Amino acid sequence: MVRRSVDLRGAHAIVTGGSSGIGLETARQLAGRGATVSLIARGESRLEAAADDLRHGGATVQTRAVDVSEADALRSAIGELADAAGPCEVLVACAGVARPGRFTELSDEVFREMMEIDYFGTLTAMRAVVPGMIARGRGSVVAVSSAVALIGLFGYSAYTPAKYAVRGLMESLRAELKPHGVHAAIVYPLDTDTPQYVEEQQYKPAELQALNGGFRLLSPQEVAKAILTGIDRRRFAICPSPAANAMRVFAGLAGPVLNFSWDRAIAKVHSANTPPQKDRYLP
Ligand SMILES: NC(=O)c1ccc[n+]([C@@H]2O[C@H](COP(=O)([O-])OP(=O)(O)OC[C@H]3O[C@@H](n4cnc5c(N)ncnc54)[C@H](OP(=O)(O)O)[C@@H]3O)[C@@H](O)[C@H]2O)c1
């Protein structure tokens, strides 16, 4: 059976976090399908370098340097981009930061920052484009969450809730947008070889490092390809690897098994470093 692809020629696609990693590769593949792409990120020089890179490949690109956690600025930027390149037909909300660390060692600011950028940054972008998509009766909104939104993981107590919040948002949006002909999707990548992945290694507690061995590191191109396929097939849950898909399908069932094996790995790291702890509350 020949599968049909969405015709993206001339469509305006906005990618937050489009200057690097998964966002940049997604923008490249959208542009390769003929979309006009708009990239949003904070750092101007990386943004311009990304845009030049895409333009060399023949893409039509515009950029805005904005922090997605600044709602008014993000709304204005999306409005200006739409004025220049037409209404947004595809939004990929990919801007995000991940800061691992032990719960007791992370600062309050980190918990807030994850929510402000990963969740509210996604929410604001969605709210800026969804009304127009409903009015036109078409479009795709895609939020890049994480496999940590399928099962919580040691060392991600700040990042995981923000990505779960994105999941809750997208599950609600899926149901609300479907009757209007608008496609909503969520992406659940496992570890992917990007600058963020490299940067977060320095903060990973030893226990988290011990859990990471089992899964193959994905490339941002693979994740981007899964996103494009998800848009073509109007999939809700986009799992860029079979392991993420298995976690999604079996999360409820496999959770206790995964937790059992992860708890053992964590206990091994602990027993090497700390005296055993007693299972009681009284001193
Ligand atoms: N890499 C992984 O292993 C992995 C796994 C699962 C999920 N994810 C998710 O995938 C998404 C992309 O991550 P990546 O790994 O591709 O990281 P990346 O290469 O570091 O790219 C992150 C992008 O987001 C932008 N960004 C970050 N904070 C921003 C803010 N406040 N406002 C606007 N733009 C902002 C960055 O540019 P500026 O810093 O210049 O703003 C950059 O363009 C994130 O949501 C991440 O949580 C990644």
The ligand as an ORCA input file, in Angstrom:
! r2SCAN-3c Opt
* xyz 0 1
  N      18.424     14.955     23.719
  C      17.710     14.077     24.402
  O      18.222     13.048     24.900
  C      16.226     14.289     24.586
  C      15.455     13.211     25.023
  C      14.096     13.405     25.210
  C      13.516     14.648     24.978
  N      14.305     15.677     24.553
  C      13.647     16.969     24.324
  O      13.855     17.361     22.987
  C      13.796     18.786     22.890
  C      14.981     19.278     22.103
  O      16.160     18.965     22.837
  P      17.569     18.699     22.164
  O      18.130     17.517     22.827
  O      17.449     18.769     20.692
  O      18.373     19.958     22.763
  P      19.301     21.069     22.121
  O      20.101     20.549     21.017
  O      19.995     21.692     23.292
  O      18.234     22.130     21.562
  C      17.396     22.821     22.429
  C      16.804     23.958     21.651
  O      15.853     24.642     22.485
  C      16.231     26.036     22.555
  N      15.813     26.552     23.843
  C      16.158     26.107     25.065
  N      15.583     26.858     26.002
  C      14.871     27.795     25.350
  C      14.065     28.878     25.762
  N      13.883     29.162     27.057
  N      13.470     29.645     24.820
  C      13.652     29.385     23.507
  N      14.393     28.374     23.051
  C      15.008     27.603     23.971
  C      17.746     26.018     22.339
  O      18.281     27.250     21.920
  P      18.764     28.370     22.984
  O      19.456     27.661     24.109
  O      19.660     29.267     22.200
  O      17.536     29.063     23.441
  C      17.842     24.999     21.239
  O      17.454     25.553     20.011
  C      13.739     19.314     24.333
  O      12.410     19.650     24.647
  C      14.208     18.121     25.136
  O      13.702     18.162     26.447
  C      15.640     15.537     24.356
*
